Amino acid sequence: MTAIGIVANKQKTNAWPVAEELVRLLEAKRADVYIDHVVASHIDREDLALPIDKFHEVVDIIFVLGGDGTLIGLAREIAPYSIPILGINLGNLGFLSESEPADLPHAVDRILSGDYCVEDRMMLHTEVIRNGQRVHEAVALNDVGIAKGSFGRMIKCSVYVDDLFAGTYNGDGLIISTPTGSTAYSLSAGGPIVVPYINAILLTPVAPHSLTARPLVLPDDEEIHVKVYATHNDLGLTIDGQLGYPLEIDDEIVIRRSPYITSLIKWKERSFFEVVRKKLQGESE
């Protein structure tokens, strides 16, 4: 029998009744259920509480209640374990989520009967090198952003792919993203949509001060080095738009494909192109 873990965005109060219903449905099917302690305390089921960092010891699948941001944050947290994730959308876009609260009984039946597929999404590993020393590292599902702050002037990013000089970009910064992240910040900055089953790394300039600066699609086995320069100190690195780290002039940011993956549960009949049409182009159901 499948063991299910449940995680929810604690900022969304509408997650608690959904979590209660999900627990009821799973227990009625005699599935083993484990709940993040935050969720457990809100629905008065401390008997099922388990820290997320222990999920990999017993959980086969994780249900995530929230929006894309909640799912992405969990993906980083469990990155070394590749536990399949099913997103239950409580947010606005829900591009990565596969189910809605109204569909919970159907989703539970499909999961417990094995009527789904798993997509392995590549992740990025990034590190900051300062004066020859690694001072920061992180893993990302969507993207790594290198940018000026709100009041800083332009920054200059010199990009090397492996040992080859690719170019210099002057502007607000750069986004280095996975195919999963191609529909997020990179898309807003003019980057292409890349289907998730193509393993590639995207480099998208943000507000470049050049008419010839265009996004690049690179092989996933190449390593990207970005050296940053500016006449101010208002620089920063962002991971999935959720985590930030301050940069200094002359820092070098190294981005490569991570050895970790994120495993997303998808319904077999729902294609990526259908999701793009409905979520991004506004096509009605």
Short mmCIF file of the C-alpha atoms (twelve columns), coordinates in Angstrom:
data_MODEL
# 
_entry.id   MODEL 
# 
loop_
_atom_site.group_PDB 
_atom_site.id 
_atom_site.type_symbol 
_atom_site.label_atom_id 
_atom_site.label_alt_id 
_atom_site.label_comp_id 
_atom_site.label_asym_id 
_atom_site.label_seq_id 
_atom_site.Cartn_x 
_atom_site.Cartn_y 
_atom_site.Cartn_z 
_atom_site.pdbx_PDB_model_num 
ATOM 1   C CA . MET A 1   0.000   0.000  0.000   1 
ATOM 2   C CA . THR A 2   1.250   3.468  -0.902  1 
ATOM 3   C CA . ALA A 3   2.345   5.756  1.936   1 
ATOM 4   C CA . ILE A 4   1.291   9.354  1.350   1 
ATOM 5   C CA . GLY A 5   2.850   12.493 2.805   1 
ATOM 6   C CA . ILE A 6   0.908   15.764 2.978   1 
ATOM 7   C CA . VAL A 7   2.470   19.229 2.935   1 
ATOM 8   C CA . ALA A 8   0.603   22.542 2.762   1 
ATOM 9   C CA . ASN A 9   1.363   26.226 2.438   1 
ATOM 10  C CA . LYS A 10  0.821   27.515 5.950   1 
ATOM 11  C CA . GLN A 11  -0.021  30.972 4.556   1 
ATOM 12  C CA . LYS A 12  -3.157  29.615 2.883   1 
ATOM 13  C CA . THR A 13  -5.911  29.056 5.439   1 
ATOM 14  C CA . ASN A 14  -8.010  27.306 2.797   1 
ATOM 15  C CA . ALA A 15  -5.453  24.492 2.905   1 
ATOM 16  C CA . TRP A 16  -6.698  23.131 6.249   1 
ATOM 17  C CA . PRO A 17  -10.153 21.880 5.180   1 
ATOM 18  C CA . VAL A 18  -8.582  20.420 2.026   1 
ATOM 19  C CA . ALA A 19  -5.994  18.628 4.170   1 
ATOM 20  C CA . GLU A 20  -8.716  17.254 6.462   1 
ATOM 21  C CA . GLU A 21  -10.674 15.924 3.488   1 
ATOM 22  C CA . LEU A 22  -7.544  14.416 1.966   1 
ATOM 23  C CA . VAL A 23  -6.694  12.593 5.191   1 
ATOM 24  C CA . ARG A 24  -10.260 11.285 5.427   1 
ATOM 25  C CA . LEU A 25  -10.183 9.973  1.855   1 
ATOM 26  C CA . LEU A 26  -6.790  8.317  2.246   1 
ATOM 27  C CA . GLU A 27  -7.618  6.681  5.567   1 
ATOM 28  C CA . ALA A 28  -10.875 5.378  4.103   1 
ATOM 29  C CA . LYS A 29  -8.716  3.612  1.487   1 
ATOM 30  C CA . ARG A 30  -6.443  2.306  4.268   1 
ATOM 31  C CA . ALA A 31  -3.413  4.189  2.976   1 
ATOM 32  C CA . ASP A 32  -0.649  5.139  5.376   1 
ATOM 33  C CA . VAL A 33  -0.696  8.921  5.913   1 
ATOM 34  C CA . TYR A 34  2.019   11.216 7.245   1 
ATOM 35  C CA . ILE A 35  1.511   14.946 7.679   1 
ATOM 36  C CA . ASP A 36  3.912   17.827 7.995   1 
ATOM 37  C CA . HIS A 37  3.739   18.940 11.643  1 
ATOM 38  C CA . VAL A 38  2.416   22.403 10.654  1 
ATOM 39  C CA . VAL A 39  -0.544  20.825 8.888   1 
ATOM 40  C CA . ALA A 40  -1.032  18.269 11.652  1 
ATOM 41  C CA . SER A 41  -1.341  20.963 14.323  1 
ATOM 42  C CA . HIS A 42  -3.930  22.910 12.309  1 
ATOM 43  C CA . ILE A 43  -6.199  19.917 11.682  1 
ATOM 44  C CA . ASP A 44  -5.644  18.347 15.109  1 
ATOM 45  C CA . ARG A 45  -3.989  15.186 13.795  1 
ATOM 46  C CA . GLU A 46  -0.680  15.213 15.660  1 
ATOM 47  C CA . ASP A 47  -0.830  11.410 15.588  1 
ATOM 48  C CA . LEU A 48  0.115   11.607 11.910  1 
ATOM 49  C CA . ALA A 49  2.796   14.299 12.262  1 
ATOM 50  C CA . LEU A 50  6.228   13.726 10.724  1 
ATOM 51  C CA . PRO A 51  8.962   16.277 9.929   1 
ATOM 52  C CA . ILE A 52  9.454   16.783 6.196   1 
ATOM 53  C CA . ASP A 53  13.125  15.867 6.508   1 
ATOM 54  C CA . LYS A 54  11.978  12.400 7.611   1 
ATOM 55  C CA . PHE A 55  9.483   11.878 4.789   1 
ATOM 56  C CA . HIS A 56  12.021  10.076 2.610   1 
ATOM 57  C CA . GLU A 57  12.263  7.272  5.177   1 
ATOM 58  C CA . VAL A 58  8.611   6.194  4.833   1 
ATOM 59  C CA . VAL A 59  6.727   8.214  2.198   1 
ATOM 60  C CA . ASP A 60  6.215   7.075  -1.404  1 
ATOM 61  C CA . ILE A 61  4.337   10.118 -2.730  1 
ATOM 62  C CA . ILE A 62  3.799   13.656 -1.440  1 
ATOM 63  C CA . PHE A 63  0.601   15.657 -1.923  1 
ATOM 64  C CA . VAL A 64  1.379   19.392 -1.891  1 
ATOM 65  C CA . LEU A 65  -1.466  21.784 -1.082  1 
ATOM 66  C CA . GLY A 66  -0.701  25.267 -2.382  1 
ATOM 67  C CA . GLY A 67  0.454   27.036 -5.498  1 
ATOM 68  C CA . ASP A 68  3.490   26.571 -7.696  1 
ATOM 69  C CA . GLY A 69  5.693   28.359 -5.163  1 
ATOM 70  C CA . THR A 70  4.828   25.836 -2.461  1 
ATOM 71  C CA . LEU A 71  5.647   22.942 -4.768  1 
ATOM 72  C CA . ILE A 72  8.934   24.502 -5.894  1 
ATOM 73  C CA . GLY A 73  10.037  25.137 -2.320  1 
ATOM 74  C CA . LEU A 74  9.288   21.538 -1.368  1 
ATOM 75  C CA . ALA A 75  11.148  20.296 -4.461  1 
ATOM 76  C CA . ARG A 76  14.335  21.971 -3.231  1 
ATOM 77  C CA . GLU A 77  13.831  20.608 0.280   1 
ATOM 78  C CA . ILE A 78  13.494  16.981 -0.831  1 
ATOM 79  C CA . ALA A 79  15.818  17.229 -3.849  1 
ATOM 80  C CA . PRO A 80  18.201  14.434 -2.745  1 
ATOM 81  C CA . TYR A 81  15.356  11.915 -2.474  1 
ATOM 82  C CA . SER A 82  13.288  12.344 -5.682  1 
ATOM 83  C CA . ILE A 83  9.972   11.528 -4.004  1 
ATOM 84  C CA . PRO A 84  7.151   11.973 -6.578  1 
ATOM 85  C CA . ILE A 85  5.049   15.073 -5.926  1 
ATOM 86  C CA . LEU A 86  1.386   15.665 -6.750  1 
ATOM 87  C CA . GLY A 87  0.383   19.324 -6.662  1 
ATOM 88  C CA . ILE A 88  -3.125  20.249 -5.481  1 
ATOM 89  C CA . ASN A 89  -3.616  23.807 -6.684  1 
ATOM 90  C CA . LEU A 90  -4.691  26.358 -4.078  1 
ATOM 91  C CA . GLY A 91  -2.986  29.258 -5.841  1 
ATOM 92  C CA . ASN A 92  -3.670  31.312 -8.929  1 
ATOM 93  C CA . LEU A 93  -1.855  29.814 -11.922 1 
ATOM 94  C CA . GLY A 94  -1.057  26.317 -10.694 1 
ATOM 95  C CA . PHE A 95  1.066   25.538 -13.742 1 
ATOM 96  C CA . LEU A 96  2.908   22.673 -12.023 1 
ATOM 97  C CA . SER A 97  -0.093  21.347 -10.134 1 
ATOM 98  C CA . GLU A 98  -2.098  18.494 -11.596 1 
ATOM 99  C CA . SER A 99  -5.279  18.557 -9.521  1 
ATOM 100 C CA . GLU A 100 -7.784  20.904 -7.898  1 
ATOM 101 C CA . PRO A 101 -9.462  20.571 -4.465  1 
ATOM 102 C CA . ALA A 102 -12.760 19.625 -6.110  1 
ATOM 103 C CA . ASP A 103 -11.060 16.625 -7.708  1 
ATOM 104 C CA . LEU A 104 -9.632  15.120 -4.498  1 
ATOM 105 C CA . PRO A 105 -11.629 11.836 -4.525  1 
ATOM 106 C CA . HIS A 106 -10.676 11.210 -8.147  1 
ATOM 107 C CA . ALA A 107 -7.026  12.126 -7.506  1 
ATOM 108 C CA . VAL A 108 -6.788  9.769  -4.510  1 
ATOM 109 C CA . ASP A 109 -8.291  6.895  -6.485  1 
ATOM 110 C CA . ARG A 110 -5.892  7.446  -9.376  1 
ATOM 111 C CA . ILE A 111 -2.825  7.654  -7.143  1 
ATOM 112 C CA . LEU A 112 -3.666  4.540  -5.144  1 
ATOM 113 C CA . SER A 113 -4.441  2.578  -8.315  1 
ATOM 114 C CA . GLY A 114 -1.232  3.715  -10.035 1 
ATOM 115 C CA . ASP A 115 -3.099  5.534  -12.812 1 
ATOM 116 C CA . TYR A 116 -0.537  8.271  -13.391 1 
ATOM 117 C CA . CYS A 117 2.903   8.899  -14.838 1 
ATOM 118 C CA . VAL A 118 5.983   10.575 -13.356 1 
ATOM 119 C CA . GLU A 119 7.961   13.285 -15.131 1 
ATOM 120 C CA . ASP A 120 11.545  13.755 -14.018 1 
ATOM 121 C CA . ARG A 121 12.429  17.453 -14.186 1 
ATOM 122 C CA . MET A 122 16.058  18.541 -14.202 1 
ATOM 123 C CA . MET A 123 17.343  20.948 -11.556 1 
ATOM 124 C CA . LEU A 124 20.231  23.404 -11.433 1 
ATOM 125 C CA . HIS A 125 23.116  23.618 -9.006  1 
ATOM 126 C CA . THR A 126 24.643  27.017 -8.445  1 
ATOM 127 C CA . GLU A 127 27.557  28.283 -6.414  1 
ATOM 128 C CA . VAL A 128 29.062  31.697 -5.765  1 
ATOM 129 C CA . ILE A 129 32.841  31.997 -5.970  1 
ATOM 130 C CA . ARG A 130 34.411  35.001 -4.200  1 
ATOM 131 C CA . ASN A 131 38.154  35.549 -4.133  1 
ATOM 132 C CA . GLY A 132 38.663  31.945 -5.160  1 
ATOM 133 C CA . GLN A 133 36.466  30.575 -2.366  1 
ATOM 134 C CA . ARG A 134 32.980  29.068 -2.586  1 
ATOM 135 C CA . VAL A 135 30.796  31.193 -0.313  1 
ATOM 136 C CA . HIS A 136 27.322  29.955 -1.248  1 
ATOM 137 C CA . GLU A 137 25.603  27.082 -3.056  1 
ATOM 138 C CA . ALA A 138 22.018  26.095 -3.757  1 
ATOM 139 C CA . VAL A 139 19.782  23.939 -5.934  1 
ATOM 140 C CA . ALA A 140 16.921  25.290 -8.067  1 
ATOM 141 C CA . LEU A 141 13.988  23.739 -9.906  1 
ATOM 142 C CA . ASN A 142 12.988  26.818 -11.904 1 
ATOM 143 C CA . ASP A 143 15.798  29.303 -12.208 1 
ATOM 144 C CA . VAL A 144 18.781  31.202 -10.924 1 
ATOM 145 C CA . GLY A 145 18.521  34.986 -11.200 1 
ATOM 146 C CA . ILE A 146 21.408  37.438 -11.184 1 
ATOM 147 C CA . ALA A 147 20.145  41.002 -10.883 1 
ATOM 148 C CA . LYS A 148 20.585  44.523 -9.699  1 
ATOM 149 C CA . GLY A 149 18.513  45.776 -6.792  1 
ATOM 150 C CA . SER A 150 15.556  48.116 -6.998  1 
ATOM 151 C CA . PHE A 151 17.629  51.305 -7.084  1 
ATOM 152 C CA . GLY A 152 20.879  50.070 -8.569  1 
ATOM 153 C CA . ARG A 153 21.977  51.000 -12.038 1 
ATOM 154 C CA . MET A 154 22.854  48.476 -14.717 1 
ATOM 155 C CA . ILE A 155 25.113  45.518 -14.063 1 
ATOM 156 C CA . LYS A 156 27.470  43.821 -16.499 1 
ATOM 157 C CA . CYS A 157 27.504  40.042 -16.732 1 
ATOM 158 C CA . SER A 158 30.277  38.313 -18.654 1 
ATOM 159 C CA . VAL A 159 29.196  34.800 -19.582 1 
ATOM 160 C CA . TYR A 160 31.405  31.806 -20.293 1 
ATOM 161 C CA . VAL A 161 30.028  28.446 -21.401 1 
ATOM 162 C CA . ASP A 162 32.516  25.830 -20.269 1 
ATOM 163 C CA . ASP A 163 35.766  27.613 -21.211 1 
ATOM 164 C CA . LEU A 164 34.347  29.597 -24.131 1 
ATOM 165 C CA . PHE A 165 33.418  33.264 -23.890 1 
ATOM 166 C CA . ALA A 166 29.739  33.616 -24.859 1 
ATOM 167 C CA . GLY A 167 29.242  37.358 -24.452 1 
ATOM 168 C CA . THR A 168 28.708  40.307 -22.145 1 
ATOM 169 C CA . TYR A 169 25.240  41.460 -21.126 1 
ATOM 170 C CA . ASN A 170 24.574  44.946 -19.771 1 
ATOM 171 C CA . GLY A 171 21.182  45.509 -18.220 1 
ATOM 172 C CA . ASP A 172 19.122  44.452 -15.218 1 
ATOM 173 C CA . GLY A 173 20.663  40.969 -15.063 1 
ATOM 174 C CA . LEU A 174 20.344  37.402 -16.278 1 
ATOM 175 C CA . ILE A 175 18.055  34.438 -15.708 1 
ATOM 176 C CA . ILE A 176 19.469  30.936 -16.020 1 
ATOM 177 C CA . SER A 177 16.610  28.473 -16.041 1 
ATOM 178 C CA . THR A 178 15.569  24.876 -16.575 1 
ATOM 179 C CA . PRO A 179 12.848  23.876 -19.049 1 
ATOM 180 C CA . THR A 180 10.468  23.835 -16.072 1 
ATOM 181 C CA . GLY A 181 11.459  27.425 -15.345 1 
ATOM 182 C CA . SER A 182 11.016  28.456 -18.975 1 
ATOM 183 C CA . THR A 183 7.347   29.224 -18.226 1 
ATOM 184 C CA . ALA A 184 8.188   31.380 -15.201 1 
ATOM 185 C CA . TYR A 185 10.437  34.460 -14.842 1 
ATOM 186 C CA . SER A 186 12.342  33.637 -18.029 1 
ATOM 187 C CA . LEU A 187 9.114   33.743 -20.056 1 
ATOM 188 C CA . SER A 188 8.265   37.172 -18.639 1 
ATOM 189 C CA . ALA A 189 11.687  38.413 -19.746 1 
ATOM 190 C CA . GLY A 190 11.170  37.207 -23.317 1 
ATOM 191 C CA . GLY A 191 12.653  33.718 -23.116 1 
ATOM 192 C CA . PRO A 192 11.281  30.759 -25.072 1 
ATOM 193 C CA . ILE A 193 8.980   28.050 -23.766 1 
ATOM 194 C CA . VAL A 194 10.869  24.745 -23.680 1 
ATOM 195 C CA . VAL A 195 9.028   21.447 -23.348 1 
ATOM 196 C CA . PRO A 196 10.025  19.747 -20.074 1 
ATOM 197 C CA . TYR A 197 11.265  16.525 -21.645 1 
ATOM 198 C CA . ILE A 198 14.106  18.373 -23.409 1 
ATOM 199 C CA . ASN A 199 17.061  18.733 -21.059 1 
ATOM 200 C CA . ALA A 200 18.566  22.156 -21.658 1 
ATOM 201 C CA . ILE A 201 19.707  25.268 -19.828 1 
ATOM 202 C CA . LEU A 202 18.253  28.636 -20.831 1 
ATOM 203 C CA . LEU A 203 20.051  31.946 -20.500 1 
ATOM 204 C CA . THR A 204 17.730  34.956 -20.741 1 
ATOM 205 C CA . PRO A 205 18.890  38.590 -20.424 1 
ATOM 206 C CA . VAL A 206 16.686  40.874 -18.326 1 
ATOM 207 C CA . ALA A 207 16.079  44.306 -19.896 1 
ATOM 208 C CA . PRO A 208 19.363  44.211 -21.856 1 
ATOM 209 C CA . HIS A 209 20.819  47.523 -22.994 1 
ATOM 210 C CA . SER A 210 21.367  46.104 -26.472 1 
ATOM 211 C CA . LEU A 211 19.189  45.245 -29.440 1 
ATOM 212 C CA . THR A 212 21.278  42.153 -30.192 1 
ATOM 213 C CA . ALA A 213 21.118  40.505 -26.755 1 
ATOM 214 C CA . ARG A 214 18.879  37.457 -27.154 1 
ATOM 215 C CA . PRO A 215 18.130  34.336 -25.076 1 
ATOM 216 C CA . LEU A 216 20.336  31.294 -25.519 1 
ATOM 217 C CA . VAL A 217 19.382  27.626 -25.235 1 
ATOM 218 C CA . LEU A 218 22.381  25.565 -24.130 1 
ATOM 219 C CA . PRO A 219 23.073  21.839 -23.699 1 
ATOM 220 C CA . ASP A 220 22.451  20.588 -20.181 1 
ATOM 221 C CA . ASP A 221 25.953  19.110 -19.894 1 
ATOM 222 C CA . GLU A 222 27.722  22.476 -20.161 1 
ATOM 223 C CA . GLU A 223 28.756  24.637 -17.230 1 
ATOM 224 C CA . ILE A 224 27.932  28.335 -17.183 1 
ATOM 225 C CA . HIS A 225 30.219  30.875 -15.501 1 
ATOM 226 C CA . VAL A 226 28.934  34.412 -14.960 1 
ATOM 227 C CA . LYS A 227 31.210  37.187 -13.710 1 
ATOM 228 C CA . VAL A 228 29.399  40.265 -12.435 1 
ATOM 229 C CA . TYR A 229 30.573  43.866 -12.493 1 
ATOM 230 C CA . ALA A 230 28.884  47.126 -11.525 1 
ATOM 231 C CA . THR A 231 29.544  50.639 -10.298 1 
ATOM 232 C CA . HIS A 232 27.364  49.991 -7.242  1 
ATOM 233 C CA . ASN A 233 26.912  47.264 -4.626  1 
ATOM 234 C CA . ASP A 234 23.198  46.625 -5.096  1 
ATOM 235 C CA . LEU A 235 23.536  43.113 -6.552  1 
ATOM 236 C CA . GLY A 236 21.857  39.845 -5.691  1 
ATOM 237 C CA . LEU A 237 21.339  36.192 -6.541  1 
ATOM 238 C CA . THR A 238 17.890  34.614 -6.360  1 
ATOM 239 C CA . ILE A 239 16.981  30.930 -6.342  1 
ATOM 240 C CA . ASP A 240 13.548  30.146 -7.793  1 
ATOM 241 C CA . GLY A 241 12.533  33.695 -6.903  1 
ATOM 242 C CA . GLN A 242 12.279  32.543 -3.277  1 
ATOM 243 C CA . LEU A 243 15.766  32.591 -1.777  1 
ATOM 244 C CA . GLY A 244 18.174  35.506 -2.001  1 
ATOM 245 C CA . TYR A 245 21.901  35.948 -1.520  1 
ATOM 246 C CA . PRO A 246 23.812  39.274 -1.780  1 
ATOM 247 C CA . LEU A 247 26.507  39.441 -4.436  1 
ATOM 248 C CA . GLU A 248 29.633  41.537 -4.581  1 
ATOM 249 C CA . ILE A 249 31.451  43.042 -7.534  1 
ATOM 250 C CA . ASP A 250 33.731  40.507 -9.266  1 
ATOM 251 C CA . ASP A 251 31.818  37.513 -7.864  1 
ATOM 252 C CA . GLU A 252 31.643  34.513 -10.155 1 
ATOM 253 C CA . ILE A 253 28.447  32.464 -10.313 1 
ATOM 254 C CA . VAL A 254 28.775  28.897 -11.582 1 
ATOM 255 C CA . ILE A 255 25.653  27.091 -12.789 1 
ATOM 256 C CA . ARG A 256 25.460  23.484 -13.922 1 
ATOM 257 C CA . ARG A 257 22.909  20.724 -14.085 1 
ATOM 258 C CA . SER A 258 22.239  19.297 -10.636 1 
ATOM 259 C CA . PRO A 259 22.568  15.561 -9.991  1 
ATOM 260 C CA . TYR A 260 19.125  15.830 -8.345  1 
ATOM 261 C CA . ILE A 261 15.775  15.762 -10.117 1 
ATOM 262 C CA . THR A 262 12.224  16.692 -9.199  1 
ATOM 263 C CA . SER A 263 9.652   13.979 -9.913  1 
ATOM 264 C CA . LEU A 264 6.233   15.414 -10.753 1 
ATOM 265 C CA . ILE A 265 3.109   13.274 -10.932 1 
ATOM 266 C CA . LYS A 266 1.086   13.895 -14.085 1 
ATOM 267 C CA . TRP A 267 -2.099  12.441 -15.523 1 
ATOM 268 C CA . LYS A 268 -1.372  10.471 -18.661 1 
ATOM 269 C CA . GLU A 269 -4.052  12.143 -20.775 1 
ATOM 270 C CA . ARG A 270 -2.993  15.728 -19.969 1 
ATOM 271 C CA . SER A 271 -0.243  17.017 -22.249 1 
ATOM 272 C CA . PHE A 272 2.173   19.877 -21.655 1 
ATOM 273 C CA . PHE A 273 0.672   21.721 -24.616 1 
ATOM 274 C CA . GLU A 274 -2.802  21.500 -23.111 1 
ATOM 275 C CA . VAL A 275 -1.485  23.032 -19.887 1 
ATOM 276 C CA . VAL A 276 0.199   25.845 -21.830 1 
ATOM 277 C CA . ARG A 277 -2.989  26.582 -23.749 1 
ATOM 278 C CA . LYS A 278 -5.203  26.635 -20.680 1 
ATOM 279 C CA . LYS A 279 -2.888  28.236 -18.141 1 
ATOM 280 C CA . LEU A 280 -0.936  30.717 -20.239 1 
ATOM 281 C CA . GLN A 281 -3.208  31.409 -23.201 1 
ATOM 282 C CA . GLY A 282 -6.439  31.477 -21.213 1 
ATOM 283 C CA . GLU A 283 -8.222  28.760 -23.169 1 
ATOM 284 C CA . SER A 284 -11.378 27.703 -21.346 1 
ATOM 285 C CA . GLU A 285 -11.794 24.222 -19.936 1 
# 
